[in-house]
């Protein structure tokens, strides 16, 4: 049995952008940056707002509320005020779909 769940179609994710999906009742941010796809918990570790509503740029996503940036590969904050990382999830492409495992990397 696979640990991966269908998150969305790859075409649904804007280039240098993000969208929110719910997987097993959990908010997940699916982001696309520099031609790669990423999956992370869609909640800022600083202010608990959706990261998917922020700007994606050069492998990072910015929280729209206070401007914290997170590395899409590691989940670690790259700028204050956030000091705690957000969980990231394994993601893979299956045909036209993006699949995510909710087991944190």
Buried (B, 14 or more C-beta within 10 A) or exposed (E): EEEBBEBBEBEBBEEBBBBBBEBEEBBBBBBBBEEEBBBBBBBBBBEEBBBBBBBBEEBBBBBBBBBBBBBBBBBBBBEEEBEEBBBBBBBEEEEEBBBBBBEEE
